[in-house]
Amino acid sequence: MSDSLILVGLSGGVDSAVAALRLLEQGHRVRGVFMKNWEEDDATGYCAAEEDLNDAQRVADHLGIELQRVNFAHDYWERVFQEFLQEYQSGRTPNPDILCNSEIKFRAFLDYARDHGANGIATGHYVRRRDHNGAVQLLKGLDPNKDQSYFLHRLTQEQLRDAWFPVGELEKTAVREIARKANLPNAERKDSTGLCFIGERNFKPFLQRFLAPQPGPIVDPDNKVLGEHEGLAFYTLGQRRGLGIGGQKEGSEEAWYVAAKRMDHNTLVVAQGEDHPWLFCSQATTESAHWISGHAPAFPHACQAKVRYRQGDQAVEIHAADNATLDLHFSEPQRAVTPGQSAVFYDGEVCLGGAVLHHTNTPAR
């Protein structure tokens, strides 16, 4: 038995359960931690946390480990959710999972682990880490369909040094098979696709609980009014469903897509056809970048990038701009590049870091 104590974030899902199992098989002392980070105050009776906790407890009992319950709801509200709402209110589309990982799962949780004598933390993320020339690299998970490095690109060297990713070298099918052979009680549990800690729910009504509607016109690229939107915060670039402008044919049967937000006029611009020029750009600017190594590369820097999760690697050349911001030049036009989302950079399997997208350059506009 190893002297190292690893705290595993048991979410109730199969990935974190197998992560705990693998650490036990490697001889580590393991303790489970269930993080409650959202207060269930839904009038609809939505309460995923209770089900998640029950599944996490069943896993802990099956593995013979202790499960501790920790409430980080205040931290989540202060460090993640308030910024999440501010971004939506400004017309951008944030990714709360990225901030949640850097501020809660790998900061608040890691601080808790250190305070309780642990040598590190582990999660069920599909990523890997590697020591290289005195630093720690974040690598893509070996399963290309499950790789989650996009969500962890804001981690620091300090956070990575104390983090374990026991399923990152496995494919999802292998994780399921390990769970079945070990008779884990959640072996067949469906994967969660909801927001970090908030869960799976009808997102627009949820957002409307916190942001007031601000109706305004919906126009086409020629400024013809097609309808009325409920508030720019509730729409994202590239969105097709929920626009409420059915019957606007304009000589074509093609669907309408959100192409731009004119914040100064509270106007939503939509374009017809999924390949409309207004939906594409070849250049973008970002806010200040985070580099996992702690050091920016020499610019200009050619590498690969993703501007959304599950996107294939895209060739990009990064140029330094004023105030540590970046100018991105893509080899191929990118569809629905969305301010508030993150561009994450790669050198092959190594995640270099990333930056929040600020502005896109669409020549057709």
Secondary structure, 3 states (H helix, E strand, C coil): CCCCEEEEECCCCHHHHHHHHHHHHCCCEEEEEEEECCCCCCCCCCCHHHHHHHHHHHHHHHHCCCEEEEECHHHHHHHHHHHHHHHHHCCCCCCHHHHHHHHHHHHHHHHHHHHCCCCEEECCCCEEEEEECCEEEEEECCCCCCCCHHHHCCCCHHHHHCEECCCCCCCHHHHHHHHHHCCCCCCCCCCCCCECCCECCCHHHHHHCCCCCCCEEEECCCCCEEEEECCHHHCCCCCCCCCCCCCCCCCCCCCEEEEEEEHHHCEEEEEECCCCHHHEEEEEEECCCEECCCCCCCCCEEEEEECCCCCCCEEEEEEECHHHCEEEEEEEEEECCCCCCEEEEEECCEEEEEEEEEEEECCCC
